[in-house]
Amino acid sequence: MKAHAARVALLAAVSAATLGLAFAQDPAPAPTPAAAPAAALSDQLPVPDAPDVTGTAWLLMDYATGQVLAGENVDERVEPASITKVMTSYVIAAEMAAGKISNDDDVMMTVNAWRTGGAGTDGSYSGFEVNKTAKLLEMEKGMTVQSGNDAAIALAEHIAGSEEAFASLMNAHAARLGMKDTHFENATGLSGPEHYSTARDLATLGRALARDFPEHYAYNAIKEFTVGPITQRNRNVLLWRDKSVDGIKTGHHSGAGYCLMASAKRGDQRLISVVMGSTSESQRATDSQALLNWGFRFFETHELYTPGAPMATQKVWKGETNEIGLGVAQPLLVSMQRGQYAKLQPSMDVPRTLVAPLAKGQAVGKVRVMLDGKLVAEAPLVALEDVPEAGFFKRLWHELLMWWQSL
């Protein structure tokens, strides 16, 4: 009798402690984003169209979110010319991060690299002497600053044994980065039937280099570089015109026209522009500068939710605790026209029933942010703490309550 009375008392206690769980959970409320910034009167005016751009394809991308702010023919296949060398830099950086190569490696300027990309060709070259070695760091800067085809080929041969094998590494990284409409045949950007990319993919690549390997990205801001008796200037003239510009790469040959992928940072905001198939070196620079100025003037990027901060609490069944905090694992950022922040409409999509055990970081739903009926950002909602499974009697009681609720 005493044991039976104890079990009855225990079930009654558990019942009282979990009574609130006996009712269906309400739909998840809209999470409150970070406080809206004060909008200037000028931010309330209509945003003009993006500047006219001369070229076959172009775009402007926000670095923080990867959102395309404006563009034309952004997914049309184009010849990337020497912008290809941004991927060559990315592969070099990845191999170095993996410990397979180092800045102090001696890289041979082979006869093949010299004949294919050296001074005797029509393309840009670095000037390293044939059949002699140079440190990998110097060779990489010769490729990046001077756009040296010879240096790119020599580096590819040093890393992968041949330029063809190196191209396979380039394509593997392109696939991993989500460059869906890109294929590389070489490390230089010389024309080839299966050597192509798109403005969107190239911007994605520039963003990845700046994000993943900032030290290697920084070589693109070097204004001139000397090899032996030859000093060459960086062909990105925006480095001299705009102090906020710190990259990224020019390109040109007869099939590609004049190309420029530029990036600038003003305050906490970074933008990336891509202009492909322009008519001249000056035109690609003028159009790129206009796109950057327009983007910084009329768009802004905000962090709506901070990782680890609770956005909401949700009831939990069969757990040691009855509630769990939900939030985001990564900053939830959104890019938008200035003055539009107050119009954002966030919402949460969470299952009506959360059942323990739940692990910290486990995805349990999504947060979505809409603007004028369009999705502008979304991210997984994750558990902010562990909720272990409860003991036998609480789990049994919750099972009864869940069954009762389902009737």
Buried (B, 14 or more C-beta within 10 A) or exposed (E): EEEEEEEEEBBEEBBEEBEEBBEEBEEBEBBEBEEEEEBEEEBEEEBEEBBEBBBBBBBBBBBBBBBBBBBBBBEBBBBBBBBBBBBBBBBBBBBBEEEEBEEEBEBBBBEBBBEBBBBEBEBBBBBBEBEEBBBBBBBBBBBBBBBBBBBBBBBBBBBBEEBEEBBEBBBEBBEEBEBEBBBBBBBBBBBBEEBBBBBBBBBBBBBBBBEBBEEBBEBBBBEEBBBEEBEBBBBBBBBEEBEBBBBBBBBBBEEBBBBBBBBBBBEEBBBBBBBBBBEEBEBBBBBBBBBBBBBBEBBBBBBBBEBEEEBBEBBBBBBBEBBBBBBBBEBBBBBBBBBBBEEBEBBBEBEEBBBBBBEEEBEBBBBBBBBEEEEBBBBBBBBBEBBEBBEEEBBBBBEEBBEEBEE
